[in-house]
């Protein structure tokens, strides 16, 4: 009883949430496969995580950003791009890469470090660059 009261106070009164950002994203609809390895400082779009699906045995190296929205045009055009992001099984996303909305990365892919993925990447591909291209 006292433990429940303490948890309630921490969460609702003090606004303390001990859960990780990943746990919160999963609760809010992120689909995360089994045996995934997500390294430090990765950002999985917290406001649109229900639009993101990550397959089994995926590795996200440090500082990967997965965005399901792009509000860069909001101020000037009053338009925001929102879209699904799907990352297939057994895929590696290199450090500092950015995955933009409306992108599907296939199974067994490698995305080079620092890449910006703006278009779909087919299965069994290696892609790198800005914008990322299959090499």
Secondary structure, DSSP 8 states (H G I E B T S, - for coil): -HHHHHHHIIIIIS----S-HHHHHHHTT-EE-TT-EE-TT-EE-TTSGGGEEE-TT-EE-TT-EE-SEE-TTHHHHS--EE--EEE-TT-EE-TT-EE-SSEEE-SS-EE-TT-EE-S-B-TT-EEEEBTEEE-
